[in-house]
Amino acid sequence: MTDKTQALQAIDKMPESASMREIVERLAFMAGIREGLEQLDRGQKIPISAIEKKIRAWPTK
């Protein structure tokens, strides 16, 4: 399935009242997921220990 076809299907599933911003956000989310999966396929992974370290550094407020 092409990117265009997937984008059109995603838009078709959204309510008629969806704003342009909501549509763009949905497509950006889909693109981010695809990019992440492609990175995993290429073996570009982040060890869980590195993620945990970043989370511990987040501000608590």
N, C-alpha and C positions, 0 to 999 in steps of 0.2 A: 504494500500500500504506500502510495507516495505521501510526502509531507503535506502537500496541498490537500489531498483527499482526507487525511487525518484531521487537518485543521478545519476543513469544511464540516466534517462530521461532528467535531467538538462544538463548533459554533451552532450547528443545527440542534444540538441537544440542550443548548442554553435557552432560558426563557426569552420570549420576544422582548421583554422589558430590559434585557441585559444592555448595559451601557458599553460604549466603545472601550472605556478603561477596563471594565470587567472582561471583555473579550480579549483585549491585549494581555491582561494579566493571566488569563487561562492559557493562552498560546505560549506566553513566556514560561509558565510553569511546565507545560508539556515539553518545551524545548530544553529546559533545565534537566528534567527527568531523562530525556533521551541522551543528553550530553553525559550525564552521570553514568548511565548504562554503557555508553560507548567507552568511557574511561575505564570502567571495570573490565570490559572485554579486552582492552589493551593492557590490562594488568596494572593500571595506575590506581592503586589503592592506598588508603591512609590507614595505618595501623590504629586499632581501637585505643591503644595507650596514648597516642598523639591527640586523638579526639577528646579523650577524658581529660588530658592536661589542658586543652583549650577551654573546655567547659568549666573546669575548676577556676580558670582565670576570669570568667565572666563576672561582672559586678553583680552583687546580690540585690541591689535596689532597682 
